[in-house]
Amino acid sequence: MSQGQARRDEAQDQLPKPITYGDIFDVSGSLAAQAITPQDAALMQSAETRALGKTLNLGAAAVMQEAAEMNESAGLVNSRAEDSVVGEESVTVAEAQLPGVNVLRECVAGQAIRFAIRPAPADYPTAATADVTIGEALEATAMRAGDKPVELSDAVAIQAAERQATGTGEISKGGVASAAQSAADVNARLPYSMKTTLGDVLSTATEDLPVDKAVTAEDARRIKELEASHTETGEAYPGGVGDAMEAAAKVNEQGGMGVPA
């Protein structure tokens, strides 16, 4: 490479770059490299308003708006609709109400950029009396990481969750833990597009568990440790079973409803 070319490359590297989705959200692929535009932020604001009746102070729309304003003020993007890398149908906000807890998922181009488990409002019928259960936390995992193919670490975590729920060392035939193990075994031999996902296995976990119980901090610790011990990194999958159990246990404790571990 000539010295002139090297200087041009160095100058190019020093040019200001826009804030991208990958800079502030846990996303991958082409979306990670895309600049956040004012139009993207406006679409997320509209999606939050449609789903929740308002925009959230610390929601995805607020974060995107701040990044978009910085990009626009630096002259790196503008507010024209054609500059948006996502269409209106690709920006979604979904909230599921489970007993005592709301599960919120905000997505762009099919990837979750924000996920939250929070106590249900006081006027929600069961909020004052019901803890978040293991089955409900598993269903929350299906919402957050539903597209993730089931692996051994997931199956181990789900088996631990069922054991914590039942209080026995047994796995019920045809139950959620059994289904997870079968999926992990078969997935190891299948191409990615044919693999069974966490959403496939966990979407009806509250019905599939033979017994359910409130998540405690000790439940969450055991489940997350077992999951982490079976991953290549030694860490539990972000947004996976262990994370959902941990979040549910915190909700139970902070709400003053959970049984101390």
N, C-alpha and C positions, 0 to 999 in steps of 0.2 A: 504494500500500500504506500502511495506517495505521501510526502509530508503535507502537501496541499489537501489531499483527500482526508488525511488524519485530522487536520485542523477543521475541515468542514464538518466531519463527523462529531468532533468535540463541541463545535459551536451548536450543532443540531441538538446534542444531548443537553446543552445548557438552556435551551429554549423552555419557557414555562409550559407545563403540561396540565391539562384539565384534571380535575378530581374524577376518578372513575368509580364504577360500582365496586370493583375489586379493592379499591383503596379503603372503603368504609364498610363493606358488607362481605360476608362469607359466601361468595359466589365463584363460579368457575366458567370455563369456556369463553366464548366471544363476549358474553355479557360483562365479564370482569374487566375487559379492556375498554368498554364503552364509557364515554363521558356522560355525566349526569346533567341533563338539560332542564331548563325551566318547564318545558312541556311535560317531561317525565314527572317532575314534582307535582305539576297541576293534575296530572292523571291520577297520581296516588292520593292527592287531597280529595279528589272527586270520589275515588273508590272508598276511602275512609268514611266520607260523609254518607255515601249510600249505605254502607254496611253498618255504621255505628251511630249515624246521626250527627257526627261532629268529626273534626280532625283532632288527633291526639297530640298533646304537648310534646311528648317524647317519642312519637310514632315515626314510622318510616317516612311519611310525607314531610314532617318537620326536618328530619335529617337531610332528606333529598333537597328540600327547598334551600337550606343553608349552603349545601354544596353547589347547587345550580346557580345561586346568586354570586358565589365566589367565582365560578367559571365564567359567568356572563360579564361580571365587572372586569375580569381580566381579558375580556375579548376572545375567549377560547370557545364559547358557544353562543348561540342567540336563542331567542324565544320562539322562533318560527316552528310551526307544527311539524314541518317536513324534516326538522333536525332531530326529532325524537327517534330513538332507536327502537322503541317499543310502541305497539298500538294499544288502544284503549282496552281491548280484550285481553292483553297480556299483563295488565296491572290489576291485581285482585286482592281483596281483603275478605277474609272469612273468620267468623267468630262462632265457636260452638259452646253452648252452655251445658256443662255437666254439673251434677249436684255439688254445690259449694264452690265451684270454680268455673271461670271462663277461659277458653283457649283461643288465642288470637294468632292468626297467621297472615302475613302480608307478603305477597309474591310479585316478582317482576320477571316476565319471560319464562314462567314456569319454575323459577327458583325462589325459595323462601329467603327473604332478606331480613325479616324480623319475626320472631316468635315469642309469645309471652303466655305464661300461665299465671292467672291472678284470681284473687277471691271474687266471687260473684257479688253483685250489689246486694245491699241489705234487704231490698224488696223481692229478691229472688227467693221463691218459696222454701228451698232447702238450705239456703246459705247459712242460716244461724244454727243448724242442727247437724249438717252432714259434713264429714271430712272427705277429702279427696282420697279415693281408694286406689288400690294397686291396679285394678281393672281400668279405672278411668285414666290413670297415668299412662297405661299401655295404649289406650285409645288416643291420648294426646300425642304419643310418639307416632302413631299412624298419621296424624295430621301434620306433624312437623317433618318427619323423615319418611313419609309413606312411600316415596319412590326408591328408597334405598333397598337393594337386594339383600335378602337375609343371609348373613354369614354366621360362622360358628360362634363368634363373640355375641351376636345378637341372640342366638338360640340359647346360649349359656345364661345370658341375662334374663331372658324370658322364663327359662326353667327356674332360675332363682326366685323370680317374682312370683311364680305360681306356688313354689314351696313356702315362701313367706306368707302368701295369702292363705294357704291351707293349714300351715303349721305342721306339715308332715314332710317327710323326705320323698314322698311318692309323686310321680307324674301321672296324671290321669290319661288314659287312652282316649284319643280323639280330642283332647283339650288343646288349649292355645300353645302350651309348651311342647307338646308332641308335634303339633303342626309346624312349629318353628324349627325343631330339630330335623324333621323330614325335609323342609324347604331348604335348610342349610346344606344337607347332604346332597340333594338333587341339584341345587344351584351350582355346586362345585363342578358339575359336569355339563352345564348349559351355557350357551352364549348369553351375553348380557341382556339382550332384548327379550329373552325367554325366561329370565329368572323371576322367581316369586319374591315379592317385596314385603317390607314391613307393613305397608298398608293392607296388603292381601291377608296377612296373618292376624293383625292386631285391631282391625277396624271394629270388630264386635267382641273385644276382649272381656267386657263386663258380663256378657252373656256366656262366653265360652269357659270362663273360670268356674270350677266347681264350687268355690267359696271365695268371697272377696273380703277385704278388710282395709281400714285406713292405713295410709303409708306413714311410717314413722322414720325418724332420722336413721335408726339402726337398719331398717329395711333398705333404705336408699343406699347407705354405705356398703352393705353386703352386696347388693345387686350391682352397683357401679364398680366395685373392686373386682368382682368376678368377670364382668364385661371387659374391663381394662386388661385383666390378666390373660385374655385370649385374643388381643389385638397385636398387630405387628409393632405398633408404636408404644404399647404399654399404657395407652390413654383410652378412655371411653370415647365412643363416637359422639361428636358434638350434635346435640339435639336428639340423641338416641335414647335407649331405654333408661340407662343410668341417669342421664341428665333430667329426664322427665320425672323419675322417681325423686331425685334430689329437689327439684322445683316443687313437686307436690308436697313433700315433707315440710319444706319451708312455709308453704301456704298454710298447711295444717297448724304448724307451730305459731306462726305469726297471727293467725286468726284465733289463737287461744283454744282451738278445738282438739288439736292433735294430742295423742297420748305420748308423754315424754318417753324418749328411747332410753 
